Structures are given as structure tokens and as C-alpha cells.
């Protein structure tokens, strides 16, 4: 079993989904061959970017923003990185996005 982006999948399921996407390309339903992992990554990034807008309902679950007085490099977000005590919290959607989009 694999755990990727909050989705528990077996290797067989990922292979079947990959074969389905390749077949969709061959039949003309897609303009390029898509991969399941890239689809999951792009969907996670899109959701996290939409969560950062203050008028969205998921904005309330984000951690506190910290202002930075120094300008070193452009950051992906200004939220405090949470401390993770157990493995379940480390693999949650919010923590994965906070640590991968820094």
C-alpha cells in the first residue's frame, strides 16, 4: 500500500489508473499523457493556493501568519510551520502543503 497526498492506494491501483490515462490519450480524450502523481500534486497545490484567500471557508484552519521584516527570497507562504508529534499529523494535507510549499 502506498500513501501519497492523503490517498491510500495499492501499486496495482496506481498501475491501473496510469493505464487508463494512457488509454484516454490514445483514444483522443486527452491532449497529453497524464500521470496520477502529477495530477495529485497539482490538485494539492491548487487547493492550498485557494485556501490562502481570506474569504474561503478553509482559511480558518490555516495556522497564524507571521510577518517578516527581512526580504531574503520569495516564500510560498507566511504561515507558521507546525510541530508534528506523530506520523498521522505529518502526512495530513495541511502539513504536507505547509512544508512542501515553503
Backbone torsions as a table, in degrees:
resi	resn	phi	psi	omega
1	UNK	NA	139.2	177.6
2	UNK	-114.3	146.6	177.1
3	UNK	-121.0	106.4	-177.8
4	UNK	-132.1	123.6	178.6
5	UNK	52.3	43.1	175.6
6	UNK	78.6	5.9	-178.5
7	UNK	-113.4	124.3	178.1
8	UNK	-91.3	114.8	-176.5
9	UNK	-135.6	152.0	173.3
10	UNK	-91.2	163.5	178.9
11	UNK	-62.1	-37.1	179.1
12	UNK	-62.2	-42.9	178.8
13	UNK	-63.1	-42.3	179.3
14	UNK	-64.6	-37.9	177.6
15	UNK	-66.3	-41.4	178.9
16	UNK	-64.6	-41.6	178.9
17	UNK	-66.0	-38.2	177.9
18	UNK	-65.1	-42.4	177.9
19	UNK	-63.9	-38.6	178.1
20	UNK	-62.9	-42.9	179.9
21	UNK	-67.5	-36.0	176.4
22	UNK	-66.7	-39.8	178.0
23	UNK	-65.2	-37.9	177.7
24	UNK	-63.1	-37.4	176.9
25	UNK	-66.4	-45.9	-179.0
26	UNK	-62.7	-34.5	-179.1
27	UNK	-83.7	-4.7	176.4
28	UNK	91.5	9.9	178.9
29	UNK	-82.8	-14.9	179.2
30	UNK	-131.6	149.4	-179.3
31	UNK	-87.1	-15.4	176.3
32	UNK	-148.8	162.0	178.4
33	UNK	-76.4	120.7	-178.4
34	UNK	-98.7	150.3	175.7
35	UNK	-114.3	144.5	-176.6
36	UNK	-61.3	-44.3	-178.3
37	UNK	-63.1	-40.3	-180.0
38	UNK	-69.2	-35.1	175.9
39	UNK	-64.5	-43.0	179.1
40	UNK	-65.3	-40.8	179.2
41	UNK	-64.7	-45.3	-178.5
42	UNK	-67.7	-36.1	177.4
43	UNK	-66.3	-38.8	178.1
44	UNK	-64.8	-43.6	179.2
45	UNK	-64.0	-42.2	178.9
46	UNK	-62.5	-44.7	179.9
47	UNK	-64.1	-43.0	-179.9
48	UNK	-64.8	-40.7	177.6
49	UNK	-63.4	-39.2	177.7
50	UNK	-70.8	-30.8	178.2
51	UNK	-65.1	-27.4	-175.1
52	UNK	-75.0	-8.7	176.8
53	UNK	-80.1	130.6	-170.9
54	UNK	-65.8	-21.9	-179.0
55	UNK	-86.2	-2.0	178.7
56	UNK	-82.8	148.3	-176.9
57	UNK	-70.4	-26.3	179.9
58	UNK	-80.1	-7.0	179.7
59	UNK	-60.7	-29.6	-175.9
60	UNK	-69.0	-20.4	179.8
61	UNK	-89.4	-5.8	178.1
62	UNK	-73.7	149.9	177.7
63	UNK	-70.1	176.1	-177.5
64	UNK	-67.8	141.8	175.4
65	UNK	-83.6	144.7	177.0
66	UNK	-116.4	127.9	176.9
67	UNK	-75.9	141.1	178.6
68	UNK	-114.8	125.4	-179.5
69	UNK	-82.1	-24.0	-178.1
70	UNK	-95.5	150.5	179.0
71	UNK	-118.6	93.9	-179.9
72	UNK	-96.8	-56.5	177.9
73	UNK	-151.9	161.6	179.0
74	UNK	-69.1	131.5	-179.7
75	UNK	-104.9	158.0	177.8
76	UNK	-74.8	-28.3	178.7
77	UNK	-161.8	166.3	178.6
78	UNK	-113.4	25.5	-177.7
79	UNK	-87.5	152.5	177.0
80	UNK	-70.2	134.5	176.7
81	UNK	-79.6	126.6	-175.0
82	UNK	-79.6	150.0	174.8
83	UNK	-84.7	131.9	-178.3
84	UNK	-109.4	121.4	-178.5
85	UNK	-91.9	-32.6	-176.7
86	UNK	-128.0	168.5	-174.4
87	UNK	-69.3	-30.8	-179.2
88	UNK	-64.8	-42.4	178.7
89	UNK	-69.9	-32.2	179.8
90	UNK	-65.2	-33.5	-177.4
91	UNK	-94.8	5.7	178.8
92	UNK	-69.5	156.4	-176.4
93	UNK	-56.9	-47.7	-175.8
94	UNK	-63.4	-47.3	-179.9
95	UNK	-65.8	-40.2	177.5
96	UNK	-59.3	-43.4	-180.0
97	UNK	-69.1	-40.8	-179.4
98	UNK	-62.0	-38.9	-177.0
99	UNK	-85.6	-26.5	-178.8
100	UNK	-87.6	-26.9	-179.6
101	UNK	-109.4	69.1	-178.8
102	UNK	-97.8	NA	NA
